[in-house]
Structures are given as C-alpha cells and as structure tokens.
C-alpha cells in the first residue's frame, strides 16, 4: 500500500519519503489502512504465482533434458 501511494501522481508533493508516507498513513488512517486492497490482490497474486510455479517446473524439465 505504501509503494502504491508513493507511485501515485503527486505523491512527491504529499510525501517526502517512504517513512514519511507510512507515518502519515498510520497517523491519519490507522493501522488497518496498510491492508487496504488486500482482498482484491490475493486472487491475482495466487493465480500469478501458480502460473510461475507451473512454468518453472516445465522449463526445468526442458533444461534437464538437454543438460
């Protein structure tokens, strides 16, 4: 969440650095703000990691066949 805030347009005007961003979020929005968007992100990350793992296994099978 902090990374996303820092990458947003105009973040340089609102936050001076990563620690400043995290401090302001904690002070103004509370600790639960750090987990905003987690429910939407979990399915996307799970699918992406599944594809990566399956691809890695297939690539390793091909590499081991030749080397």
Secondary structure, 3 states (H helix, E strand, C coil): CHHHHHHCCCHHHHCCCHHHHHHHHHHHHCHHHHHCCHHHHHHHHHHHHHHHHHHHHHHHHHHHHHC
